[in-house]
Amino acid sequence: MLKLLHIGALIFWLGPALGAWLVLKAVDKIADLSNPIAAKVSKVFFFTIVIEHVAFAVLLASGFTLAFQYGFIHTDWLQQKLYIVLLIIVPLEVVDILLGNWLTAQASKKLYAGQPMTKWDQRWIDVYHGPFTKIALLVIPISVLMVMYLAVGKGTIV
C-alpha cells in the first residue's frame, strides 16, 4: 500500500499542475487578462499547484518511509536517487512553493481582479511563468527520469 501511495503521489505531483499550466498558457494567449474565464483558469491553476505540493510532501514522506522500512537507505542506487531529489528537485520545489503558492498567486489575484499591481507583482508573474517554468520544464523531467531509472533498475548512474 505504501508503494502504491508513493506512485500515486508521483502522478499527482507531475500531472495536474503541468496540465493546468498548459491550459493557463493557452487561455492567456487567446483571452484578455480581465476576462472572467482567464481568471477562473488562473484560480484552478493555483489550486492545482497546492495539490502538486501536497503530493510532493506525500511523495517524500512515503519515499523515506519505504527506504527505511525496507532497509534501502544505504544502497548505492538510493543514495544517488536521494542526491538528485535533495539537491535538484527539492530546491526547485521550494522556489516553486515560494513563487507559485505565494508571490505569483497573490499578484495574479490582483491582475485578474483588475487591481493595481506593483512592479514586484508583475516581476513575480514574469519570473514564475517565464524563466522559472522554463528551467523547471527542462530539469524536472530529466531528474525524474534519472530517479525512475535508479528506482526501477536498482543500478547506479555513475
FENWO-V148931 format. One record per helix or strand of 3 or more residues. SS is the DSSP state (hx for helix, st for strand). FROM is the first residue (numbers start at 1). TO is the last residue. If there is no record, write none. Layout:
# FENWO-V148931
SS,FROM,TO
SS,FROM,TO
This chain:
# FENWO-V148931
hx,2,30
hx,36,69
hx,76,113
hx,119,153
